[in-house]
Every structure is written in C-alpha cells, then in structure tokens.
Amino acid sequence: MDLKLISFNLRGFNSSLGLLHDLCNDYSIISVQEHWLRPDELDKLAVVHPDFNFSAVSGMGNAGSMGVLSGRPFGGVGFLWHKSLNSVMSFIKGDPEGRCLAFNLSVCNRSIVLINVYLPCNDNSIEYKNEINFYVAFIVDILESVSHTDVIIMGDFNFEFEDCRYGYTVFKPMLQRFNL
C-alpha cells in the first residue's frame, strides 16, 4: 500500500460522512478537523469505513452531555488510518480543547510525527494570541520530547502563511527551528 495522507475539514461529521468514506478508498491516513462530536459521540468515527481505525479528541468537552446544546456544535480533530497501519501508528498526545492531536508513524526506518491542528480564527484579541502561543508551545513540547526523523503538521491553521499574519509570525520561528 502506498502511504497517502490528506487533511479534511469536515464542518460537521454528519454532513461529511459520505465524502469521508470515499476518501478512505484513496488515502491511508486522513486528518480531520471540525468533526463537531462530543466525547461520548467519538465512536461514530468507527463507522466511517470498515478498513479504518481512528483516534480523536472533542472540542466540546462535556458540552451538551447534561442536556440540550445551545448554539451550533464546534471543533474537534482526529486521525483515521487504514488498519494495515495499526502496528506502526502510536498515540503521542492530544490537547483537552480538541484543537491538536499528535501520532507517531514508524515506517521504512522513519519516525514521522503527525500533528493535526484546528487553530482558532484570528479576531485580533489577546485570547487569540494566547491560544496561538499555547498551541505553538504544545507542538514544540511534542517535537522536543519525541524522537523523530520527520514531521508533518496538517490541518486547518486559520491563517495565511504570510509575515503580516500574527499566527504565522508565532509559527515561523518554530518551523525554522525544526527545519519544517
């Protein structure tokens, strides 16, 4: 099997289930963002495709578990991978806000850190800046603590890779430091 990866912002699990199933026919690893599943619903990812396993974190914490959810669902990231990769995929770390998930993929004498992100949208607030700094530190912690030969950061960054974008100005030194 050729190793093929893709990133897909679902904008809701239910609305994208058919396309996600189809992607499983062409790709061996799929990173997903915005699945909008609560922690008690993450097992829905198990029904996407019979040949795929998954791991995910919810962006909703316990939202809605105690009653009716007000507003629309939000966030969450995950990985789906072909079952033939079970022995070479290993969980590293996920964040409790459901915006970042990391796995290690060990293939062909390579140790590849896969990081899936769904970063917040820039609203020029101090909260946004704090969150971006938190996630860069989260990723740096992973890269400093896990032995690796390669790194793939994929997902929805919610900023352009331009020097005038705050998110990029925080990410850029990390990318340079780790030669990404």
C-alpha positions, 0 to 999 in steps of 0.5 A: 500500500502506498502511504497517502495522507490528506487533511479534511475539514469536515464542518460537521461529521454528519454532513461529511460522512459520505465524502469521508468514506470515499476518501478512505478508498484513496488515502491511508491516513486522513486528518480531520478537523471540525468533526463537531462530536462530543466525547461520548459521540467519538465512536461514530468515527468507527463507522466511517469505513470498515478498513479504518481505525481512528483516534480523536479528541472533542472540542466540546468537552462535556458540552451538551452531555447534561442536556440540550446544546445551545448554539451550533456544535464546534471543533474537534480533530482526529486521525483515521488510518487504514488498519494495515497501519495499526502496528506502526501508528502510536498515540503521542498526545492530544490537547483537552480543547480538541484543537491538536492531536499528535501520532507517531508513524514508524515506517521504512526506518522513519519516525514521522510525527503527525500533528493535526491542528484546528487553530482558532480564527484570528479576531485580533484579541489577546485570547487569540494570541494566547491560544496561538502561543499555547498551541505553538508551545504544545507542538514544540513540547511534542517535537522536543520530547519525541524522537523523530526523523520527520514531521508533518503538521496538517490541518486547518491553521486559520491563517495565511502563511504570510509575515503580516499574519500574527499566527504565522509570525508565532509559527515561523520561528518554530518551523525554522527551528525544526527545519519544517 
